[in-house]
Amino acid sequence: MKRIVLILTLLMTIVGVSAQNLDLFRQSLAQSQNGATIVVQEQGDASAAVASATIQTQRSNVRGYRIGIFYDNSQDARERAAEAEQMFRASFPSIPVYKDYRNPYFIVTVGNCLTQEEATILWGRVKTIFPKAHISRTEFSIAELAYKNE
């Protein structure tokens, strides 16, 4: 539970920092409601520090689990991987799907689960359509936790 709260806090920080544009922030500070002139002046490398923190936060990874629904290297594996991806998106539109090629295998994984319990619950739902589904341990970025298929 503590881990989930930490992840959610980090996500909110990412969204807040990345959504904040320093130039817009400076302009909003410079606007006065009573006609006074306000000059906004940065001290040191403030904008570089914010940019560096944003990049560092976006690169942060967490260990978690995904459900593998397709893993093959046959001649028609690319087409079959695309079919598996489409079938999954049709059945579970709110769960993210990741298609990957690791020579010579085409791989389709789904979900961003932080705990094994979460992954087991998702696996139970997925295996009704994909009987060969399996849980795999992986690392993914914190930004992917906010991802939701449209």
KEVEXLUM-66755 format. One line per 5 residues: number of its first residue (from 1); their letters; for each residue x, y, z of C-alpha. Coordinates in steps of 0.2 Angstrom, whole numbers. Each point is the difference from the previous one (the first is absolute). Example, Ala and Ser with C-alpha at 12.3 -4.5 7.8 and 13.67 -1.06 7.14 Angstrom:
BEGIN
1	AS	62,-22,39 | 6,17,-3
This chain:
BEGIN
1	MKRIV	0,0,0 | 14,12,4 | 8,-4,-17 | -16,5,-9 | -1,16,10
6	LILTL	18,4,-4 | -3,-4,-19 | -15,11,-1 | 9,14,9 | 14,-1,-13
11	LMTIV	-13,0,-14 | -8,16,6 | 17,8,1 | 4,-5,-18 | -16,7,-6
16	GVSAQ	2,16,10 | 18,3,-5 | -2,-5,-18 | -16,10,-2 | 8,16,7
21	NLDLF	8,10,-13 | 12,12,8 | -3,14,-13 | -19,-1,3 | 4,0,19
26	RQSLA	11,16,-2 | -14,9,-10 | -13,-4,12 | 11,7,14 | 4,16,-10
31	QSQNG	-19,4,-2 | -6,12,13 | -18,4,5 | 3,17,5 | 11,7,-14
36	ATIVV	17,-2,8 | 15,-6,-10 | 7,-17,6 | 17,-6,-6 | 3,-19,2
41	QEQGD	18,-5,1 | 7,-17,2 | 14,-3,12 | 14,-12,-6 | -4,-15,-10
46	ASAAV	-18,-2,6 | -7,-5,-17 | 14,-12,-3 | -4,-8,17 | -18,-2,-4
51	ASATI	3,-7,-17 | 13,-13,7 | -12,-5,14 | -14,-3,-13 | 11,-11,-11
56	QTQRS	7,-10,15 | -18,-3,7 | -6,-5,-18 | 14,-13,-1 | -4,-8,17
61	NVRGY	-5,-18,-1 | -9,-12,11 | 0,-19,1 | -17,-8,-3 | -9,-13,-10
66	RIGIF	-8,-2,-17 | -10,-14,-8 | 7,-8,-15 | -13,-4,-13 | 10,-4,-15
71	YDNSQ	18,-7,-3 | 5,-7,-17 | 13,0,-13 | -9,-9,-15 | -1,8,-17
76	DARER	-17,7,3 | 4,6,18 | -1,18,-4 | -18,-1,-7 | -5,-12,14
81	AAEAE	7,13,13 | -10,14,-8 | -16,-11,1 | 4,-4,18 | 2,18,4
86	QMFRA	-16,5,-9 | -10,-14,9 | 6,6,16 | -4,18,-3 | -17,-5,-5
91	SFPSI	-3,-10,16 | 9,11,12 | 1,18,-7 | 5,8,17 | 16,-11,2
96	PVYKD	16,5,-9 | 8,-12,-13 | 18,-1,-5 | 6,-8,-16 | 19,-3,0
101	YRNPY	12,-9,-12 | 15,-8,9 | 10,-9,-14 | -7,-13,-5 | -16,1,10
106	FIVTV	-16,11,-1 | -7,3,17 | -16,8,6 | -2,4,18 | -14,9,10
111	GNCLT	-3,10,15 | 11,10,13 | -1,-9,16 | 10,5,15 | -3,-15,11
116	QEEAT	-1,-19,-4 | -18,0,7 | -5,13,-12 | 8,-10,-14 | -9,-16,5
121	ILWGR	-17,8,0 | 4,7,-18 | 7,-17,-5 | -17,-8,6 | -10,12,-11
126	VKTIF	12,-2,-15 | 2,-19,0 | -19,-2,-5 | 4,7,-17 | 19,-4,-1
131	PKAHI	2,-17,8 | 19,0,-2 | 2,17,10 | 14,1,13 | 6,12,13
136	SRTEF	17,8,-4 | 10,11,11 | 6,16,-8 | 5,18,3 | -10,15,-7
141	SIAEL	1,19,2 | -11,9,12 | -8,10,-15 | -7,-17,-7 | -10,-2,16
146	AYKNE	-10,15,-5 | -3,-7,-18 | -17,-5,-5 | -5,-6,-17 | -12,12,-9
